[in-house]
Amino acid sequence: MDVVLLAKAAVMGVVEGLTEFLPISSTGHLILAGALLGFDDEKAKVFDIAIQTGAILAVIIVYWQKLRSTLVALPTQEQAQRFALNVAIGFLPAIVLGLLLGKAIKAHLFTPGVVATTFILGGLVILWAERRQQSSVRIHDVDQMGARDALKVGLVQCLAMIPGTSRSGATIIGGMLLGLSRKAATDFSFYLAIPTLVGAGVYMLYKERALLSAQDLPLFGVGLLFSFLSAWVCVRWLLRYISSHSFTPFAWYRIVFGLLVLLTSSMGWVEWHG
């Protein structure tokens, strides 16, 4: 295996792990990083989706105590059953709309204009959400969520199918606008990421299995490892950060990144395609 290619896989893994759970769109950053590294062919697109599994493993480890206690209590405790049901309800819209609209979105919406617009609009929405009164918060913990709350967040998650939106950004900020506290919205976003990203990774690997061979195992292994390590650091940092900070810096970052998309596209430096 080419050492340079493995180094590129490591860089892409770090980009995925650092951006997957921040409200800044991992897809947009992977497109930019892939273009700069020359790592943007069809196999690279499968790689980008597959290494999300490494990032999800970091979430599972960070939240292991909650996940384990829920699984143990699932047969007997109503609270655990409600939590598991809420995650399933939140996950369902992504399955349905992903299967129905996935191809059309990749064919028509992966354009510089769409990516830049969603980055900038997402930044403005975050600024608006952070300026709302704290009195609008009615849910301070994920265990207080009902099925309707979970469904609403799940529907908002589907906005992330539009490139540049950010899955974590849609669920966290959407959850806050729906009445969840910053902590509750972030926690539920992480829980919802587990079935969503694992499902997307497994589906992509199966769908594009003809592109892959045993020789690709080191490439994917390196990407998964670095995705896991960087995501583990990022998730732990984010949970500490939100205890005393807002998402406003990420909003301004998104706006600047949106302008960067327009610049790199107009200069012909990056092809913003799916």
C-alpha positions, 0 to 999 in steps of 0.5 A: 500500500502506498504510504502517501495514500495512507497519509491521505487517509489519515488526514481525511480521517482526522477531518471527518472525526473533527467535523462530524459532530460540530455544527459545521458540515463534515461533508463540506470539509471532506470535499475541500480536503479531498480536492486539496489532497487529490483524494476525490475519486469514486472510491474516495466517496465510499471511503468518506462515508465508511470512516464515519463508523470510526467517529461513531465508535467514539460516541459509543465509548463516551456515552457507554454508561448511558447506552449500557444502562439503557440496554440492561434496563430495556426489558423492564424499565419504561424510561429506557424503553421510551429512550430507545423508542425516541431514538428509533423514531428520530432515525426513521425519517432519515431512512425513508427520505434517504431512500426516496431522495438520496439519488436526486439530491446527489445529482442536483444539489451538490453544487457550489451555490447550494453548498455555499448557501447552506453554509451561510444560512446555517450560520445565520440560523445558529446566530438566531437560535443563540439569541432566543430567550432561555425561557423557551427551553422546556426540555433539559434532559433527553429522558424528558423527551416525548415521541413527538419531540423525537420525530421533530428532531428526526425530521430536522435531521433530514435537512442534512441531506442537503450538502453543507447543512451539517447533520449535527448542526441540524439536529442540535440547533433544530432541537434548541429551536424546538425547546431542547436545552443546548445540552439535551439537543447535543446529547440527542444529536449524538445518540441519533448519530449512532444508527444514522451514520452506521446505517449510512456506512453499511449501506454505502459499503454494500452498494459500492462493494464492486469498487472495493477489494481486500487491498483497500483494507489498510486504507480504510483501517487507517481512516477509521482509526484516525476518525475514531481518535479525532472524534473521541477528542472532539466529542469530549471537548464539545461536551465541556465547551457547551456547558459554558459557551454558545455555538456563535463561533461556529456560526461565523465559521460557517459564514466564512466557510461559505464564502470560501466555497464561492471563492474556490469554486469561482477560481476553479480550485475545488469541484464541489460535487457529491 
